[in-house]
């Protein structure tokens, strides 16, 4: 996924997971269902251990964690409860919240930029 393939205002929703995480495995189907529910957003499933070139030094303490960005602006980075409704409500509210910013803005921005530069990330859907 390169920046030229991403529209300036396109929403990107990335689930940061690990293959060994049972909760992540159970959550993947729900995440894919959300991709169908929010077709205006691009969804990506990223195994942070397989893709440390993208994840970098990011320390994830709780899985699943989610990165949400709009264009080149990170809006959220953090853990979410592995329930479809939790992320769905967040994705419904973030577009209306122009001031939304992650707790660690620099970490989220750095991760988003690495994702946007990666040429070979596969989208879950679309």
C-alpha positions in Angstrom: 0.0 0.0 0.0 1.8 3.1 -1.1 0.7 6.7 -0.4 -0.1 7.2 -4.1 -2.7 4.4 -3.7 -4.3 6.0 -0.7 -6.6 9.0 -1.1 -5.9 12.0 1.0 -9.1 11.6 3.0 -9.4 7.8 2.9 -9.9 6.0 6.2 -7.5 3.1 7.1 -8.3 0.6 9.9 -5.4 -1.7 10.8 -5.7 -4.5 13.3 -2.3 -5.1 14.9 -2.2 -8.8 15.9 0.1 -11.8 16.4 -0.2 -15.3 15.1 0.2 -16.8 18.5 -2.7 -14.7 20.0 -5.8 -16.8 20.4 -7.9 -13.7 20.9 -6.7 -12.2 17.7 -7.6 -15.4 15.8 -11.1 -15.3 17.2 -11.4 -11.6 16.4 -10.3 -11.8 12.8 -13.7 -12.9 11.5 -15.4 -10.0 13.3 -12.8 -7.6 11.9 -13.5 -8.9 8.4 -17.3 -8.4 9.0 -16.6 -4.8 10.0 -14.8 -4.3 6.7 -18.0 -5.2 4.9 -20.0 -3.0 7.2 -17.8 0.0 6.5 -17.0 -0.2 2.8 -15.8 3.4 2.7 -12.8 2.4 4.9 -9.8 0.3 4.0 -9.2 -2.6 6.4 -5.8 -4.3 6.9 -4.8 -7.2 9.2 -1.2 -6.9 10.2 0.8 -9.5 12.1 3.3 -7.3 14.0 5.8 -10.1 14.5 5.9 -11.1 10.8 6.1 -7.5 9.7 8.5 -5.8 12.2 9.7 -3.7 9.2 6.3 -2.0 9.4 5.6 -2.4 13.2 9.1 -1.1 14.0 9.7 -0.7 17.8 6.0 -0.5 18.5 5.4 -2.1 21.9 1.9 -3.7 22.0 0.9 -4.9 25.4 -2.7 -5.8 24.6 -4.1 -7.6 21.6 -5.9 -6.8 19.5 -4.8 -3.2 19.1 -6.1 -1.0 16.4 -4.6 1.9 14.3 -7.1 4.2 12.6 -6.0 6.9 10.3 -7.5 9.3 7.8 -5.2 10.0 4.9 -1.8 10.7 6.5 -3.3 11.6 9.9 -3.5 9.1 12.7 -6.7 9.3 14.7 -6.4 6.4 17.1 -3.9 3.8 18.2 -4.6 1.4 21.1 -6.2 -1.7 22.3 -9.8 -2.5 21.9 -12.1 -5.0 23.4 -12.4 -7.9 20.9 -16.1 -7.2 20.3 -17.5 -6.1 17.0 -19.7 -3.4 18.5 -16.8 -1.6 20.3 -14.8 -0.9 17.1 -18.0 -0.3 15.1 -19.0 2.5 17.5 -15.5 4.0 17.3 -15.6 3.9 13.5 -19.0 5.6 13.5 -17.9 8.4 15.8 -14.3 9.2 14.6 -15.3 10.8 11.3 -17.4 13.3 13.3 -14.6 14.1 15.7 -12.2 16.4 13.9 -10.1 16.8 17.1 -9.5 13.0 17.5 -5.9 12.2 18.2 -4.1 9.1 19.6 -2.6 9.3 23.1 0.9 8.9 21.7 0.6 11.0 18.5 4.2 10.5 17.4 4.2 6.7 17.7 0.9 6.5 15.8 2.0 8.9 13.1 5.3 6.9 12.6 3.4 3.6 12.3 0.9 5.1 9.9 3.7 6.4 7.7 5.5 3.1 7.6 2.2 1.4 6.7 1.5 3.9 3.9 5.0 3.3 2.5 4.7 -0.5 2.5 4.1 -1.8 -1.0 3.1 -5.4 -0.2 0.5 -5.2 2.6 -2.6 -7.1 1.7 -6.0 -5.8 2.6 -8.4 -8.1 4.4 -11.2 -7.0 2.1 -11.6 -4.7 -0.9 
